[in-house]
Amino acid sequence: MMTLENVPLAPLTTLKVGGPARYFVEAKSAAEVAEAVSFARSRDLPLFVLGGGSNLVVSDAGWPGLVLKLAVSGIEECTGNGETLFEVGAGEEWDRFVARAVARNCAGVECLSGVPGSVGGTPVQNVGAYGQEVSETIESVLVFDLKDGQVRELCAEACGFQYRTSIFNTSERGRFIILRVTYRLTPGGKPRLEYADLKKHFAGFQQTPSLTSIREAVRRIRAAKAMLITAGDEDCRSAGSFFKNPVLSADQYDELTRRATAKLLQVPSYPALDAQRKVSAAWLVEHSGFSRGYSSGRVGISRKHALAIVNRGEATAADILGLKEHIQQRVEELWGIQLEPEPVFVGF
Ligand SMILES: Cc1cc2nc3c(=O)[nH]c(=O)nc-3n(C[C@H](O)[C@H](O)[C@H](O)COP(=O)(O)OP(=O)(O)OC[C@H]3O[C@@H](n4cnc5c(N)ncnc54)[C@H](O)[C@@H]3O)c2cc1C
């Protein structure tokens, strides 16, 4: 295992901002993870675990300690009792695994086609899209526990999955390094066809679409929103959705409706959001003066998606933060709601 020094982090992220890692290693196994951890401990260096860099804003100063990039590879399959378990290395590209599962006609992750990043990144914020979340299919997560240096298997229940959260980004943040994730999929299972955009795509079809056609449709819809990393599309220089859809109390919801009515507007209603009294962060952003294609110097809003803050080229992390704060301020002033960012802030 080679330890590198002063490695630029911006190219290792989708947003492409931020300074260097003081030290940087890639770990291909649990043993290499243990070695990297003892290197950091022996020098008293703070540790940051990097996956595919698709949910990060790295500070302009970079990371003062060790960045450990997970490179554990491999996709193992085991079928029995009408289900297939896939054990996937944390360093595998997520969409490569989805492609494999769909090619094997195994249902459960088809709607998550095209989400960037690594397999190890998916349990962290319980990745979800188009009506599916990884928590529905994760069987267990193999972790290196920084508390006692042991490798252990956490069952799905122990991961505490909720909307965009798990123990990995809340109560136990910084404790576990994810080495491998096991997904339980259904061979020959029906695809999930619940999300409005997807239903619209397949409206008029007589037959249930195949997993392959769901995968293709999701990737096409995502590409149209610059939510699929596509070479040459500048709107992809983002960290995906920058804000979570806020979950409101009954009072907050009434207040929002009152403010909307006063402006002769209607808060949009989506079945997927309404059940949990979640409102569309995209609607709030768009109705606070930040429409698609908005530009402010080197940063802006994607031309294809109101929730994606994009680096228009040569932006700094400070530029990104400036626009984030500006949006949060305006949304709070106009709608009384505090938007919570979705990406992870590194080195601030
Ligand atoms: C264009 C675009 C579209 C996106 N669309 C979606 C979407 O539809 N739905 C969605 O949920 N997300 C979406 N995202 C966000 C992102 O793709 C996911 O959060 C992804 O799972 C992050 O994985 P990563 O490997 O890139 O993690 P990173 O960005 O490298 O890291 C994110 C966090 O996870 C931690 N982490 C990563 N790997 C490990 C590991 N092995 N062990 C412990 N901790 C780890 C890091 O320390 C960090 O805290 C999108 C992002 C982009 C750029």
The ligand as an ORCA input file, in Angstrom:
! r2SCAN-3c Opt
* xyz 0 1
  C     -25.240     13.879    -10.407
  C     -25.548     13.277     -9.062
  C     -26.766     12.649     -8.841
  C     -27.059     12.066     -7.595
  N     -28.267     11.452     -7.427
  C     -28.573     10.886     -6.223
  C     -29.839     10.233     -6.028
  O     -30.641     10.127     -6.936
  N     -30.106      9.726     -4.803
  C     -29.217      9.798     -3.777
  O     -29.530      9.301     -2.682
  N     -28.004     10.393     -3.942
  C     -27.670     10.933     -5.125
  N     -26.463     11.569     -5.295
  C     -25.516     11.632     -4.174
  C     -24.446     10.515     -4.198
  O     -24.360      9.943     -5.476
  C     -24.746      9.409     -3.209
  O     -24.871      9.941     -1.925
  C     -23.636      8.348     -3.208
  O     -24.087      7.197     -2.544
  C     -22.364      8.810     -2.526
  O     -21.420      7.757     -2.647
  P     -19.882      8.061     -2.831
  O     -19.206      6.744     -2.915
  O     -19.643      8.991     -3.954
  O     -19.553      8.745     -1.436
  P     -18.614     10.005     -1.150
  O     -19.178     11.210     -1.799
  O     -17.202      9.663     -1.450
  O     -18.806     10.124      0.433
  C     -20.042     10.516      0.984
  C     -20.054     10.185      2.480
  O     -20.020      8.764      2.649
  C     -18.860      8.379      3.386
  N     -18.389      7.122      2.790
  C     -18.202      6.846      1.474
  N     -17.761      5.583      1.335
  C     -17.665      5.070      2.590
  C     -17.250      3.815      3.120
  N     -16.854      2.829      2.327
  N     -17.268      3.660      4.462
  C     -17.665      4.644      5.285
  N     -18.066      5.837      4.846
  C     -18.053      6.051      3.525
  C     -17.867      9.513      3.232
  O     -16.973      9.541      4.322
  C     -18.815     10.707      3.218
  O     -19.176     11.027      4.536
  C     -26.124     12.144     -6.536
  C     -24.889     12.780     -6.767
  C     -24.598     13.337     -8.010
  C     -23.282     14.004     -8.236
*
